[in-house]
Amino acid sequence: MAITGRDIEHLLYTDTPDPILVMQDGAAEIVAAADLGQRPGAIVVCSRRELLRRVGERDISEQELTALAAELTRSTRPPAPPPPAWPA
């Protein structure tokens, strides 16, 4: 499942203390950093702090939200396998 612009927006504006965007069982979720230990198997994608460091404290356009979501989605996918060495 992909991260959406709404997930990014939720991360920025949630009331959750010290929020982190995680992927768990194919779904994006916002959790408090303190609760991360209660979520075995969750993959940390980004924290609000990291996101704010990147974009600053400003309104973000729909296009920017979509672009950020696509970039974060790509970062959660395993790398593509290298092409086979044979036949050469």
Rosetta constraint file for C-alpha pairs under 8 A:
AtomPair CA 1 CA 26 HARMONIC 5.17 0.50
AtomPair CA 1 CA 27 HARMONIC 5.99 0.50
AtomPair CA 1 CA 28 HARMONIC 7.84 0.50
AtomPair CA 2 CA 27 HARMONIC 7.69 0.50
AtomPair CA 2 CA 28 HARMONIC 7.68 0.50
AtomPair CA 2 CA 69 HARMONIC 7.88 0.50
AtomPair CA 2 CA 70 HARMONIC 7.66 0.50
AtomPair CA 2 CA 73 HARMONIC 5.53 0.50
AtomPair CA 3 CA 7 HARMONIC 6.28 0.50
AtomPair CA 3 CA 8 HARMONIC 7.80 0.50
AtomPair CA 3 CA 28 HARMONIC 6.17 0.50
AtomPair CA 3 CA 69 HARMONIC 5.30 0.50
AtomPair CA 3 CA 70 HARMONIC 6.89 0.50
AtomPair CA 3 CA 72 HARMONIC 6.92 0.50
AtomPair CA 3 CA 73 HARMONIC 5.39 0.50
AtomPair CA 4 CA 8 HARMONIC 6.69 0.50
AtomPair CA 4 CA 65 HARMONIC 7.83 0.50
AtomPair CA 4 CA 66 HARMONIC 6.64 0.50
AtomPair CA 4 CA 69 HARMONIC 5.18 0.50
AtomPair CA 4 CA 70 HARMONIC 7.42 0.50
AtomPair CA 5 CA 9 HARMONIC 6.18 0.50
AtomPair CA 5 CA 62 HARMONIC 7.25 0.50
AtomPair CA 5 CA 65 HARMONIC 4.59 0.50
AtomPair CA 5 CA 66 HARMONIC 4.84 0.50
AtomPair CA 5 CA 67 HARMONIC 7.96 0.50
AtomPair CA 5 CA 68 HARMONIC 7.33 0.50
AtomPair CA 5 CA 69 HARMONIC 5.40 0.50
AtomPair CA 6 CA 10 HARMONIC 5.95 0.50
AtomPair CA 6 CA 65 HARMONIC 7.68 0.50
AtomPair CA 7 CA 11 HARMONIC 6.19 0.50
AtomPair CA 7 CA 21 HARMONIC 7.86 0.50
AtomPair CA 7 CA 28 HARMONIC 7.09 0.50
AtomPair CA 7 CA 29 HARMONIC 7.65 0.50
AtomPair CA 7 CA 30 HARMONIC 7.93 0.50
AtomPair CA 7 CA 69 HARMONIC 7.73 0.50
AtomPair CA 8 CA 12 HARMONIC 6.35 0.50
AtomPair CA 8 CA 65 HARMONIC 6.53 0.50
AtomPair CA 8 CA 68 HARMONIC 7.62 0.50
AtomPair CA 8 CA 69 HARMONIC 6.59 0.50
AtomPair CA 9 CA 13 HARMONIC 6.24 0.50
AtomPair CA 9 CA 65 HARMONIC 7.27 0.50
AtomPair CA 10 CA 14 HARMONIC 5.44 0.50
AtomPair CA 10 CA 30 HARMONIC 7.62 0.50
AtomPair CA 11 CA 19 HARMONIC 6.55 0.50
AtomPair CA 11 CA 20 HARMONIC 7.03 0.50
AtomPair CA 11 CA 21 HARMONIC 6.54 0.50
AtomPair CA 11 CA 30 HARMONIC 6.39 0.50
AtomPair CA 11 CA 47 HARMONIC 7.68 0.50
AtomPair CA 11 CA 48 HARMONIC 5.97 0.50
AtomPair CA 12 CA 48 HARMONIC 5.89 0.50
AtomPair CA 12 CA 51 HARMONIC 7.89 0.50
AtomPair CA 12 CA 52 HARMONIC 7.88 0.50
AtomPair CA 14 CA 19 HARMONIC 7.54 0.50
AtomPair CA 16 CA 30 HARMONIC 7.90 0.50
AtomPair CA 16 CA 31 HARMONIC 7.02 0.50
AtomPair CA 16 CA 32 HARMONIC 5.92 0.50
AtomPair CA 17 CA 32 HARMONIC 5.58 0.50
AtomPair CA 17 CA 33 HARMONIC 7.63 0.50
AtomPair CA 18 CA 32 HARMONIC 5.46 0.50
AtomPair CA 18 CA 33 HARMONIC 5.68 0.50
AtomPair CA 18 CA 34 HARMONIC 7.85 0.50
AtomPair CA 18 CA 47 HARMONIC 7.66 0.50
AtomPair CA 18 CA 48 HARMONIC 7.20 0.50
AtomPair CA 18 CA 49 HARMONIC 7.96 0.50
AtomPair CA 19 CA 30 HARMONIC 6.21 0.50
AtomPair CA 19 CA 31 HARMONIC 5.50 0.50
AtomPair CA 19 CA 32 HARMONIC 4.59 0.50
AtomPair CA 19 CA 33 HARMONIC 5.92 0.50
AtomPair CA 19 CA 47 HARMONIC 6.02 0.50
AtomPair CA 19 CA 48 HARMONIC 5.89 0.50
AtomPair CA 20 CA 30 HARMONIC 5.56 0.50
AtomPair CA 20 CA 31 HARMONIC 5.42 0.50
AtomPair CA 20 CA 32 HARMONIC 6.07 0.50
AtomPair CA 20 CA 33 HARMONIC 5.99 0.50
AtomPair CA 20 CA 44 HARMONIC 7.02 0.50
AtomPair CA 20 CA 45 HARMONIC 7.48 0.50
AtomPair CA 20 CA 46 HARMONIC 5.86 0.50
AtomPair CA 20 CA 47 HARMONIC 4.15 0.50
AtomPair CA 20 CA 48 HARMONIC 6.19 0.50
AtomPair CA 21 CA 28 HARMONIC 6.73 0.50
AtomPair CA 21 CA 29 HARMONIC 5.72 0.50
AtomPair CA 21 CA 30 HARMONIC 4.67 0.50
AtomPair CA 21 CA 31 HARMONIC 6.57 0.50
AtomPair CA 21 CA 44 HARMONIC 6.26 0.50
AtomPair CA 21 CA 45 HARMONIC 5.52 0.50
AtomPair CA 21 CA 46 HARMONIC 5.30 0.50
AtomPair CA 21 CA 47 HARMONIC 5.97 0.50
AtomPair CA 21 CA 48 HARMONIC 7.86 0.50
AtomPair CA 22 CA 28 HARMONIC 5.66 0.50
AtomPair CA 22 CA 29 HARMONIC 5.36 0.50
AtomPair CA 22 CA 30 HARMONIC 6.30 0.50
AtomPair CA 22 CA 31 HARMONIC 7.26 0.50
AtomPair CA 22 CA 42 HARMONIC 6.01 0.50
AtomPair CA 22 CA 43 HARMONIC 5.29 0.50
AtomPair CA 22 CA 44 HARMONIC 4.47 0.50
AtomPair CA 22 CA 45 HARMONIC 5.22 0.50
AtomPair CA 22 CA 46 HARMONIC 7.19 0.50
AtomPair CA 23 CA 27 HARMONIC 5.39 0.50
AtomPair CA 23 CA 28 HARMONIC 4.52 0.50
AtomPair CA 23 CA 29 HARMONIC 6.24 0.50
AtomPair CA 23 CA 42 HARMONIC 5.66 0.50
AtomPair CA 23 CA 43 HARMONIC 5.14 0.50
AtomPair CA 23 CA 44 HARMONIC 6.64 0.50
AtomPair CA 23 CA 45 HARMONIC 6.91 0.50
AtomPair CA 24 CA 28 HARMONIC 6.51 0.50
AtomPair CA 24 CA 29 HARMONIC 7.33 0.50
AtomPair CA 24 CA 41 HARMONIC 6.54 0.50
AtomPair CA 24 CA 42 HARMONIC 4.64 0.50
AtomPair CA 24 CA 43 HARMONIC 6.43 0.50
AtomPair CA 25 CA 42 HARMONIC 7.75 0.50
AtomPair CA 31 CA 35 HARMONIC 6.63 0.50
AtomPair CA 31 CA 36 HARMONIC 6.92 0.50
AtomPair CA 32 CA 36 HARMONIC 6.71 0.50
AtomPair CA 35 CA 39 HARMONIC 7.23 0.50
AtomPair CA 36 CA 40 HARMONIC 7.86 0.50
AtomPair CA 36 CA 42 HARMONIC 7.78 0.50
AtomPair CA 45 CA 72 HARMONIC 6.92 0.50
AtomPair CA 45 CA 75 HARMONIC 7.86 0.50
AtomPair CA 45 CA 76 HARMONIC 7.01 0.50
AtomPair CA 46 CA 50 HARMONIC 6.37 0.50
AtomPair CA 46 CA 51 HARMONIC 6.82 0.50
AtomPair CA 47 CA 51 HARMONIC 6.27 0.50
AtomPair CA 48 CA 52 HARMONIC 6.05 0.50
AtomPair CA 49 CA 53 HARMONIC 6.18 0.50
AtomPair CA 50 CA 54 HARMONIC 6.38 0.50
AtomPair CA 51 CA 55 HARMONIC 6.22 0.50
AtomPair CA 51 CA 56 HARMONIC 7.83 0.50
AtomPair CA 52 CA 56 HARMONIC 4.81 0.50
AtomPair CA 52 CA 57 HARMONIC 6.15 0.50
AtomPair CA 60 CA 64 HARMONIC 6.08 0.50
AtomPair CA 60 CA 65 HARMONIC 6.56 0.50
AtomPair CA 61 CA 65 HARMONIC 6.26 0.50
AtomPair CA 62 CA 66 HARMONIC 6.14 0.50
AtomPair CA 63 CA 67 HARMONIC 6.13 0.50
AtomPair CA 64 CA 68 HARMONIC 6.02 0.50
AtomPair CA 65 CA 69 HARMONIC 6.06 0.50
AtomPair CA 66 CA 70 HARMONIC 6.17 0.50
AtomPair CA 67 CA 71 HARMONIC 6.20 0.50
AtomPair CA 68 CA 72 HARMONIC 6.13 0.50
AtomPair CA 69 CA 73 HARMONIC 6.01 0.50
AtomPair CA 70 CA 74 HARMONIC 6.22 0.50
AtomPair CA 71 CA 75 HARMONIC 6.33 0.50
AtomPair CA 72 CA 76 HARMONIC 6.54 0.50
AtomPair CA 73 CA 77 HARMONIC 6.79 0.50
